Amino acid sequence: FFSKPKSYIGIDLGAGGVKLVELRKEKNRPVLFTYGLTSEPQDIHHLVVQKDKTAQELTVKNSDAKAQAAPNIEDARVEKYIQMVKAVCHSAKTVSKLAVSSLPVSSVFQAVVTMPKVEKSEVDHILKAEVKKLLPRPLEEMALDYQPLPMPKEANVSKFLIHAVPREIVVFYSKVCRGAGLTLDSLEPESTALARALVGKDNGVNMIIDIGAERTNFFMVDSGVPVTHHSIESGGQKIDRILKNILGVDDNLVEKIKFDLFGRLNRGQNASGWDKNKFLEIFMPVLDPIIKEIEFSFDVYFHQSGNEGKRPEKIILTGGGGFLPFLPEFIADKFKLKCYVGDPWGRVLYQDGLKGLLGQIGPRMSVAIGLALRNIV
């Protein structure tokens, strides 16, 4: 009767830093207990590529020198992230030891498999046989997860959303959490966490655009399930480079100027020498690829079998670059759809006095919040 409320930690290891949220379950509602984040750029996405490249070189060249060096490099990377997670947990004064961590989309293979309806006992065997043909690596080297997608009762086929990730990536995250003194409850793709935090139980077709430090990811979400993913190599770092070149300032000043300038423009305040038309013209190298990728994602999804009669309802922006001024109205005007910066705190209870601060960091925390919500909602 007097047991403590259950709490869960969501950990997002991204290119823009570590984001952590601890939520408590009280009266079946998620309540914010604490949070923490860093802003230093990290190599989490490159780490996957380098690991695969090293493994390939070891296989082809069979070099004893590389074989001895690779574990040391990997151990150093694991230790680096252990210390970062420990530091954020210490700073945030976390209490829970149960953690849910995200898998970067760059390491996750995703596909939708359509197959005839069969007995439940046969699904696993048939799916693995189909997925084996699609995977970039042998099935034995991948951790596989799948879930059925909603289908009309009269449909004579079933659809499954497949996620597969190299087993060494699972081992990496397990080591990081264990080394930081946490119990890894589960791993899930960033897309799943984003959909939980920003879409919830909405049964419509929506798009989430996650503008991260290095990449911008586009997810089509149908009935709360992210079913497609496309990505472009453009994000917050490209925004910073444009500002740096125009203003002629050092790297360490760009973030401060961006925070102040973007804040003023988003609040509708005057910013000397900046107006909507000038801003859109300057940042068109960022905006134009986003518009083209939205068009491409819509075209691919709505031409798939079974999706022909569906229509998108809204576009939700998130990630550190989601606060780019005039972006929501620019997209809304282009596609005649509702577009806005999502509020990942919308399903979480917290003190009123934190509203302003949480609103400022919300887009960066979307994945971590979605992860922490996994075992609560």
N, C-alpha and C positions, 0 to 999 in steps of 0.2 A: 504493500500500500504506500510506503514511503520511498519507493525506489526512485532513483534519479531519472529524469527524462532521457530518452535515447537521442544521441546526436551523431551526426555524420559529417566528415570532412570531404569536400570536393577539391581536387588539386588539378589545375590546368598548367602543364609545363609547355609554354608557348615560345615562339621566337621573340616575343616582346617582353618576356619575363615570366616569373612564377606568380600565379593567382590562386588564392586559397580562400575558401568560405566554409565555416562550420555552422550548420543549421541544427536546431533542436526540434524534436517532435513533441509538441505540447497540445493536448486535446485534439490530436490528429491534424494539427496545423504546423507548418514549418515556421520556426521563429529564428531570426538571426542571433547567433551567439557571438561570433567574432569573424574577422576577415583580415587578410593581409595580402600584399602584392609587392613585386619589385618591377623596375622599369628597364633594367639592363638587358640589351639584346642577348639572345642565347642561340646555340647551334643545334637545337633539338631536332629540327627538320633535316639539317645536313648530316647529323649523326647517323640517321638511318641509311643515307646514301653511302657514307664513308664506310659504315659497317659492312654493307653488302659488297662494296668494291673490294674491301680488304679480304672478305671471304672468297671472292672470285679469284683474286690474285693468289691466295694461298692454294686454291684448288689447281689452278692452271700451272703455276710456277713451282709449287711445292717447295718454297724457299724456307729453310730452317730459320733464317734471320727474321723473316716476316712472321713466321709462326711463333717465335719467341716474343716479338715486339707487340703483336696484336693484342694479347691479353693485357699487357701493361697499359696500352692506350685505352682499352675498354674500361679497365679498372679505374683509371684516372677520371674518365668521364662519369662513371657511376658515382665516384666519390664527390666529384664536383656538384652533381645534382643532389646528392644526399645532404651536403652541407647547406645548399641553398634552401631546400625544403625544411631542414632543421631550423635555420635562421628565421624563416617566415613563421613557422609554428611557434617558435619562442617569442618572437615579436608580437604575434597575435594572441599569445597566451591560450592556445588551443587546449582543450580538455579531452576530447574524443581521440581514440586510437584507430577507429574504423575509417578507412579512406577509400574513396572512389576516384580513380584517375582517368584522364582522357588519353586517347590515342590520337596523335596528329593524323589528319586526313592524308598526309603524304605517305604514311606507312600502311594505310588500310586499303585493301582491295574490296570494292563494292560492286555488286551486280544484282539484277532482278532476274530470277529464273522462272520461266513459265513451264508447267508440266501438267499432264493429265491428272485428274483426281485419282488417288490411289489410297489404299489402306494406310493408316498412320504408321503401322509397323514397317512399311516399305519406304516411307518418305526419306529417312536418313540415308539409306543405301542408294536410292535413285539420285538424290540431290548431290551426294558426294561424287557419283559417277559423272554427273553433268558439270559440276564445278571444276572437277579435275581437268576438263578440257579448256577451261577459261583462265585458270590461275597462271601467273607468270613464273611460279616456282612449283616444285612437286608438292602435292597435298600433304605429304608427311612432314614437310618443313613449315607448315602453316597451322595456326590455331583458327578453327572455323566456327562461326556462329551464324544461325539463320532464324528468321521469324516469318510466319505467314502474313501476307498482306490481305486487307479486306477485299472481298470479292462478292458480287451479287449471288444470291442463293441459287439462281438458275444457271450460273456459269458451270461449264463442264471442264474447266481447267482450274488449277491453283497457281498462285504466284508466291514466291518466297524472296525476301530480301536477304542477300548473302553478305556477310562481312568475313574477311580473312586477313590475318596479320602474321608476318613472320614470327616464329616462336622466339627468336632471340630478342625481339622487341618486347615481348611479354616478360621474358627473363629480366631485361634491363629495368623495366618499371617495377617489377617485383623486388629487385635488389635495392632500388632507390627507396621504396617505401619501407622495406624491412630495415635498411640502414638508418632511416630517419626515425625509427621507433614506432612505425605505423603498421597496421594490419591491412593489407590490400584486399578490400571486400570484392571489388570488381574493376574491370577495365571496360571502357566503352568509347566509341568514336565521338569526336567533337560534335558531329552532326546530330547525334541522338540527344546529347546534353543540350544543345542549342534549341532543338525542337521542343524539348520538355520545358525549358525555361521561357521560351518566347511564343510558342504556339499552343502548348497544352493540349486540350481535348477538342480543339477546333477541327471539325470534320471537312473543312474546305481545302482547296488547293492554294498553297501560299509559297512564296519564295523567301528564303533567308539569305542575306548577303553579309558575309562575315569579312570585314576589312581588317586584316591583321597587319603585322609589321612587315612581313615579306610577301605575303600572298593574299589574294582576295578569293574567297570560296563562295560558290553559288549552290544552294541546296533547294531542290523542289521538294516540298513537304505536302504529302497527301494524307488526310485524316490523321495528322499528328506524326506521321512516319516519314523521315527523309529518304526519298527513293532514288534521287539522282544527285550527282555531284560533279561540278566542273570548277576549274581553278585557273587563275591567271597569276603570273609573277609580277604583281603590282600591289602596293599597300602603303602603309604609313611611312616607310622609309623613303619611298618615291615622293610622297608629299613633303617630307622634310628636305629632300634634296632640292626640290623646286623652290621652297621658301629660302633655303640657304643661298642659292644662286641669285635670287632676286634681291634679297636684303643684304647680301654680302657679309653674313655673320658667321661666327665659329659654330661648330657642332654643339657645343655645350650651351649655346644661347637659343638654338632653334626651338627646342621643346618648350622653353619658357615663353618665347614670343608666340609660338603656335597656340599654346594654352590661352594666353591673354587675347590674341586676335580672334581666334575661333569662338571663344566665349562671348566676346562683345558682339560679333556678327550674328551668332545664334540667338542672342537676347534682343536683337533688333537695334542695338546701339550703334552710334556712329564710330567708324574707325577711319582715321585720317588717311585719305588717298585710296580707300577701298570701297567699292560698291559691288552690287551683284554681278553686273555685266563684266567688270574687270576681273572679278574673282573667277567667274566661270571660264573666261578666256585664258587666264593664267594656268588654271588647273585642268584644262581640257585634256592634256596628256594622261591624266588620271581618270577623268570622267568618261572619255570616249571608249576606252576598252571595257569599262563597266557596262555601258549601254549595249555595246556589241555582244558581250557575253550574256546579258539578260535575254536579248533577242535569240541568240543561239540556244540557250537553255530552254526557253519557251518552245521554240521550233522543234527541238528534239523530243521534248516530253509530250507535247500535244499531238505529235504525229505517231506516237507509239500505239500499238493495238490496245484498245480499251480506254484510251484517254482522249479520243477524238472529240467527244462532246463536252469535255470539261473546260472550265475557264479559270484563270488565276483570279484570286480575290484581293490579295494585297502583297506588298513587298516590305519585308522587315529588315532594317539595317542594324548591324551590331559590330563589335570589334572596336579597337581604338580609333580606326579611321571613320567610324560611323558618324562622328560628330563633324565631318567636313561640311562647312556651311553651304546652304542652298542645295545640297545633294538630294534630300528627300523630295523637295518640290521640283527639282530638275528631272528626276526619274518619274515622278507622278505625272508631270506634263508630257513626257515622251510616250508613256504607255497608258495614260488615262486610267491609272490605278491608284488606290490609296497606298502611300509609301511613308514610312515613319521610322524613327529610331526606336527599337524595342526596349521595353522596360523589364529586365529579368527579375527585378525585385517585386514585380506585380503580384506574385503568388506567395510572397514572404512577409511575415509580420516583423516590424522593427519599430524602434522609438521614433516619434515624429521629428525630434531634433536632428536626426541623421539624414532626413530626406534630401537636403541639398547636397551633402557630400556624397551620399550613395548614388544620387542621380548623375553626378559628374563622372564617377568611375564605373557606372553600371555597364556600358557597352563592353568594357574590358573584362568584366567579371561574369559575362553570360555563361560561358562554358562551365566555370567553377560552380556557379549557382545551380545549373542544370544537373551537374554531377551530384552535388549534395542533396538535391531533391529526389534522387533516384529511389531511395528506400523510404521516402516519406509520403510522396503523393501517389 
